[in-house]
Amino acid sequence: MWQDTDEAYAEAESEEPVFASLDAFVTDHLAQLIRRRINGTTLTWCPAWWKHAEAISRLDAVWRAWEHLRLDANLGMSTWWLYHCDPHLNALLDADTGPFSACSPADGHTAYPHPPLPVEPSDPAMWTGTAFMAREDGTGR
């Protein structure tokens, strides 16, 4: 259920997450908070947003940033809007280039109208430097 902003901020005193899952964050908070004219020409949305890998990744980042930044009573929400929510929403809702570009709120989801980015195999030797390692000890992907 939609949480009033005051209720959500009141819960900010706790470092426990306000929302138990990404689905709860999107359904109960973000989808209720964000109000846009979704016209399919400049902005679009997919009611089955969870069927888009890019949307899951971006919205998960938005949710986790919100959970962290809500604890900052001074600039937290401004930082969240400016550096997290707005850029990701701009990418997601873009009716021309976003992941929902073949979907619409009225007609629903269209399964993967766009192919993944083309990738050519790289030379494994290129990735041996520590700058390209997940950890300084050279382990990880």
Secondary structure, 3 states (H helix, E strand, C coil): CCCCHHHHHHHHHCCCCCCCCHHHHHHHHHHHHCCCCCCCCCECCCCCHHHCHHHHHHHHHHHHHHHHHCCCCCCHHHHHHHHHHHHHHHHHHECCCCCCCCCECCCECCCCCCCCCCCCCCCHHHHCCHHHCCCCCCCCC
